Structures are given as structure tokens and as C-alpha cells.
Amino acid sequence: MVKAPLEAELRSVLAAQKSKNAARVVYLNVYGNHDLFDDIRSVKDARHLPDIVASLGFGFLFERGFRERFVDTGIYESLSFSPPRQSLAESGVIDPECHYTILAINPMVMVVDHTKIGKRPIPRKWADILEPEYERSVGAVGRDAFFNETLSLTIYKEFGLPGIRKLRRAVAWAGHPAQMVKMAGKAHPDAPAISIIDYFFAKMIRRQDRISIVWPDEGALAIPFVALAKTDRRKGVRAIASFLTGRKTARICADAYYYPVYSDVPIYLPESLKLNWLGWEYLKENDLEVLMDEIRGEPFSCLKGGRE
């Protein structure tokens, strides 16, 4: 996917920096070690923060506490970018206030397993999976009772807590997407009838003849790959910033079926496909940490899943 090749390239760029002023960069992957999130989230003094932070998903970078202390105050800023990919600009994912740099969008879709769906209709909208006929039939990226925040926040935004309760009843399995890939199309007893996973993982399923990849009518869930850089470290972070906003990073993202913002690379997804983006106003008006605490307020029942 993105994590391994990106980190390998980052190490090369960092190794080439001989200066004591070399940038301190932290890349946090949504499926990786979350201890780093907690460490950075608890920092009060900006001097103890990395010069550049890059993260996948709606994590701590979007939480109100972090944003108000370090982004709205100008301690962190966006990176310079050439004109972005037109389809992404039209989808509204580019920050109009130029605080956050969206490097790419990871689309999350539905995968319908024809060995498990039976006579039920194939869902075409995100709202469809909330219907009673899909109860205990959905697999989501997550661990134990907690799953992907982009899915959770999208359902919460559109349907409120009643929608979250329906989603809880729908989700029967939570784990790493690679686990769903292994089970899909094989009539596996634990396989969900509908998996909600990254498009990259959907394309990895071997028995494509036994599944359908559904790009919902409202759009694939748009998971941001986002970066921030310290304003007072412009010179020290120049090499890393150029790498993150340049062709190599865009190529890595495109190879993982992302939509890179850098426009001068070919991609493997149609530009015309719709993205379901939470919206900058929604992100600014709401404290995502509070929303996620509310969403996680009640435990799941009958939840199956694997641990990473």
C-alpha cells in the first residue's frame, strides 16, 4: 500500500540531510501504531512537536484541541503545492483556508461477496447498509468494538445517532482489510456479505468473479492523506516538503489506488467517480474527538473479528 514505500523513500530523504537543522518528521499510518497519536496529542509546547506530521485519516490533526492550539494559531501551516488535480478540487477536498495540505485521497468502497449476499439486493448507497436486511452482514476496518472513523463520521453526519445504532446492528465483523480480502469470495463462514474497505484492498481480492466492487452513489468515502509543517521551520523542512508534495509521493499514492493531489501522474481510477467528503465546514464546526466518543458510547453485540 502506501506505508512501506513511502517510509522507505522518507528515510532516503532524511539520510541525505546532513545539517543539524534537518527536519524531524513523523508519518502516522491509520493501520499502524496509534501510541504516537497519544504522545503527540498530549503535547502542550510546540517546541516538542515534529517539524512535519503526515497522517492518513481523520485523526488527531483534525481534533479541535490540536487545531486551535497549533493550526489556527499559525504554528503549523500547509505545504506549497502546484495546481491540484481538477477532480479533487471539484470534490471540495482542498482546504479553502490553506491550513491543511491534502496530499491524496484514499477511497473506501463496498465489496459485495456473492457467496454470502444470497437473494438480497446489492447495496448502492451508504444508507442501504443501514436497512434491516443487512443486519449482522457488514465487515468494517477496525478492532474489537471500534471501527474506521471516516465511515462512522459519515453515517453520523447524515443520520445522527439513530444511524450509528443501525450501523452497529449491521456490522458483524471488524478487523484489518487484509483479513477481509483473504475471506472474500470463498464462502468463508466468518466472511461478511459486505466489506467496507479501501479500493486498493478491494482490487487485491483474488476471486473478482465472486465479488462486486460498489462505488456508492453518494461517492466513495474520502479518507485524507494529510500533512502539516511548522511555519518557523520552512527552511529545515524544504526537502521533506518537496518530497511529500512532489511526483514520487504522488506515484506511490497512485500505485495504491489513491487520488494524488499532484496532477502530473497517471492514476488507476476514473476521474469522474464521486467522492463522499465530510466537508471543511463540518470539520471546523465539530470536535471530532467528542463526536467519536459519542459514537463509541455503546458497545457492539455479536461482533466478530480478527486482531492485527
C-alpha positions in Angstrom: 0.0 0.0 0.0 1.4 3.5 0.9 3.1 2.9 4.3 6.1 0.8 3.3 7.2 2.5 0.1 6.6 6.0 1.5 8.6 5.3 4.6 11.5 3.8 2.6 11.7 7.0 0.5 11.4 9.2 3.5 14.4 7.5 5.1 16.4 8.2 2.0 15.4 11.9 2.0 16.2 12.2 5.7 19.5 10.4 5.4 20.6 13.0 2.8 20.1 15.8 5.2 23.5 16.4 6.9 22.6 19.6 8.7 21.8 19.8 12.4 18.7 21.7 11.2 17.4 18.7 9.5 13.6 18.2 9.7 12.0 16.0 12.3 9.1 14.2 10.5 6.5 11.8 11.8 4.4 9.7 9.5 1.4 8.0 11.2 -0.5 5.4 9.3 -4.1 4.7 10.1 -3.4 0.9 10.3 -0.2 1.4 12.3 0.9 2.1 15.8 -1.5 4.6 17.5 0.7 5.2 20.5 2.3 8.0 18.6 -1.1 9.7 18.2 -1.5 9.8 22.0 2.1 11.1 22.5 1.7 14.0 20.1 -1.9 14.7 21.2 -0.7 15.3 24.8 2.0 17.8 23.8 1.3 21.4 25.1 4.5 23.0 24.0 5.0 23.4 20.2 8.8 23.0 20.6 8.2 19.3 21.4 6.3 18.7 18.2 7.8 17.3 15.0 8.5 19.8 12.2 6.3 17.9 9.7 3.4 15.5 10.5 1.7 13.3 7.9 -1.2 11.2 8.7 -3.9 9.1 7.0 -7.5 9.6 8.2 -9.4 12.0 10.4 -7.1 11.5 13.4 -5.7 14.0 16.0 -4.7 16.5 13.4 -8.4 17.4 12.9 -9.3 17.4 16.6 -10.3 20.8 17.9 -7.8 20.9 20.7 -4.8 20.3 18.3 -6.3 22.6 15.6 -6.9 25.5 17.9 -3.5 25.3 19.7 -1.3 24.6 16.7 -3.1 25.2 13.4 -5.4 28.1 13.8 -2.6 30.0 15.7 -0.2 29.5 12.7 2.3 27.2 14.3 1.6 24.7 11.6 0.7 25.5 8.0 0.1 23.9 4.7 2.8 23.0 2.3 3.2 24.7 -1.1 1.5 22.9 -3.9 1.3 23.2 -7.7 -2.3 23.4 -9.1 -4.1 20.3 -7.8 -5.8 17.6 -9.7 -9.0 19.1 -11.1 -11.3 16.3 -10.0 -10.1 16.7 -6.3 -10.5 20.4 -6.4 -14.1 20.0 -7.7 -14.8 17.5 -4.9 -14.0 20.1 -2.3 -11.2 18.3 -0.5 -8.7 21.2 -0.9 -8.6 23.3 2.3 -10.0 26.7 1.3 -8.2 28.3 4.3 -4.9 26.7 3.3 -4.1 25.3 6.8 -4.0 21.6 5.9 -2.3 20.0 2.9 -4.2 17.1 1.4 -1.6 15.0 -0.3 -4.0 12.4 -1.6 -7.4 10.8 -1.1 -7.8 7.1 -0.3 -11.3 6.0 -1.5 -13.2 3.4 0.6 -15.8 1.4 -1.1 -18.2 -1.6 -0.6 -17.3 -5.1 -1.7 -20.3 -7.4 -2.0 -19.5 -11.1 -1.6 -21.8 -13.1 -3.9 -21.1 -16.3 -1.9 -22.7 -14.6 1.1 -25.2 -12.0 0.0 -27.9 -14.5 -1.0 -31.0 -13.1 -2.6 -30.6 -9.7 -1.0 -30.2 -6.8 -3.4 -26.7 -5.3 -3.9 -26.5 -2.1 -1.9 -26.0 1.0 -4.0 -25.9 3.7 -1.3 -24.3 4.1 2.1 -27.8 4.4 3.5 -28.7 0.9 2.2 -26.4 -0.9 4.6 -28.5 0.5 7.5 -31.5 -1.4 6.3 -32.7 -4.4 8.5 -32.0 -6.9 5.7 -28.2 -6.3 6.1 -28.0 -6.7 9.9 -25.0 -8.7 11.0 -23.8 -8.7 7.4 -21.2 -5.9 7.2 -17.5 -6.0 7.8 -15.6 -2.8 8.6 -12.0 -1.8 9.1 -11.3 -1.6 12.9 -10.5 -3.5 16.0 -12.9 -5.0 18.6 -15.8 -2.5 19.0 -14.1 0.4 17.3 -14.0 0.8 13.5 -13.0 3.3 10.8 -13.7 6.9 11.8 -14.4 8.0 8.3 -17.3 5.5 8.0 -18.5 6.4 11.5 -18.4 10.1 11.0 -20.1 9.9 7.6 -23.0 7.9 8.9 -23.2 10.2 12.0 -23.2 13.3 9.8 -26.1 12.1 7.6 -28.2 10.1 10.1 -27.1 11.0 13.6 -27.0 8.6 16.5 -30.1 6.6 15.1 -27.9 5.9 12.0 -25.0 4.8 14.2 -27.2 2.4 16.1 -28.3 0.9 12.8 -24.7 0.7 11.7 -23.8 -1.1 14.9 -26.5 -3.7 14.1 -25.2 -4.1 10.6 -21.5 -4.5 11.5 -20.8 -8.1 12.4 -17.0 -8.2 11.8 -14.2 -5.7 12.4 -10.5 -6.2 11.6 -7.7 -5.3 9.2 -8.8 -5.1 5.5 -6.3 -7.7 4.5 -8.2 -10.2 6.6 -11.4 -9.4 4.7 -9.5 -9.8 1.4 -8.5 -13.4 2.4 -12.1 -14.4 3.1 -13.9 -12.7 0.3 -15.4 -14.9 -2.5 -14.7 -18.1 -0.7 -17.9 -18.7 1.2 -15.9 -18.4 4.4 -18.1 -18.9 7.5 -16.9 -15.6 9.1 -16.8 -13.6 5.9 -19.1 -10.6 5.8 -21.6 -10.3 2.9 -20.5 -6.7 2.5 -17.0 -5.4 3.3 -16.2 -1.7 3.6 -12.6 -1.4 2.7 -10.1 0.7 0.8 -10.3 0.4 -3.0 -6.7 -0.9 -3.0 -7.7 -3.9 -0.9 -10.8 -4.5 -3.0 -8.6 -4.9 -6.0 -6.5 -7.4 -4.2 -9.3 -10.0 -3.8 -8.4 -13.0 -5.9 -11.9 -14.2 -6.8 -13.1 -11.0 -8.5 -15.7 -13.1 -10.3 -17.4 -13.8 -7.0 -17.5 -10.2 -5.7 -18.8 -6.8 -6.9 -16.9 -3.6 -6.0 -19.6 -1.0 -5.4 -18.7 2.7 -5.7 -21.8 4.1 -3.9 -24.0 6.7 -5.5 -23.0 9.3 -2.9 -19.4 8.6 -3.6 -16.6 6.5 -2.1 -15.7 7.6 1.5 -12.8 10.1 1.1 -10.0 9.3 3.6 -7.5 12.2 3.5 -3.7 11.7 3.5 -2.8 15.0 5.1 0.4 16.9 6.1 1.3 19.9 8.2 4.6 21.7 8.6 5.9 24.1 11.2 5.8 27.7 10.0 9.1 28.6 11.6 10.9 25.7 10.1 10.3 26.4 6.4 14.0 26.2 5.5 14.6 23.0 7.5 11.6 21.2 6.1 12.1 22.2 2.5 13.5 18.8 1.3 10.8 16.8 3.0 8.0 19.2 1.9 9.2 19.0 -1.7 9.2 15.2 -1.5 5.7 14.9 0.1 4.2 17.3 -2.5 6.1 16.0 -5.4 6.0 13.3 -8.1 7.5 10.4 -6.1 4.9 10.6 -3.3 2.1 11.1 -5.9 3.3 8.0 -7.8 3.4 5.9 -4.6 -0.2 7.1 -3.8 -1.4 6.4 -7.4 0.1 2.9 -7.3 -2.1 2.3 -4.2 -5.3 3.4 -6.0 -5.3 6.8 -4.2 -6.2 10.0 -5.9 -3.0 12.1 -5.5 -3.4 15.9 -5.4 -0.3 16.3 -7.6 -1.8 16.3 -11.0 1.1 15.3 -13.3 0.9 11.5 -12.7 -1.5 8.9 -14.3 -3.9 7.2 -11.9 -5.8 3.9 -12.0 -9.2 5.3 -11.1 -11.7 7.3 -13.3 -11.5 11.0 -12.5 -15.3 11.2 -12.9 -16.1 8.9 -9.9 -17.7 10.8 -7.0 -16.1 11.2 -3.5 -18.0 11.5 -0.3 -16.1 14.2 1.6 -17.1 15.2 5.2 -16.6 18.9 4.3 -14.3 21.6 5.7 -17.2 23.4 7.4 -18.2 20.3 9.2 -14.6 19.6 10.3 -14.3 23.1 11.6 -17.6 23.3 13.4 -17.3 20.0 15.1 -14.9 18.5 17.6 -14.1 15.1 16.1 -12.8 13.7 19.3 -16.1 14.5 21.0 -18.1 13.1 18.1 -16.1 9.8 18.1 -16.5 9.5 21.9 -20.3 9.8 21.4 -20.3 7.4 18.5 -18.3 4.8 20.6 -20.6 5.3 23.5 -22.3 1.9 23.4 -20.7 -1.5 22.8 -21.4 -3.7 19.9 -23.2 -7.0 20.3 -22.2 -10.3 18.5 -19.2 -8.7 16.9 -16.7 -11.0 15.3 -13.3 -10.0 14.0 -9.6 -10.5 13.9 -6.8 -8.8 15.7 -3.8 -7.3 13.9 
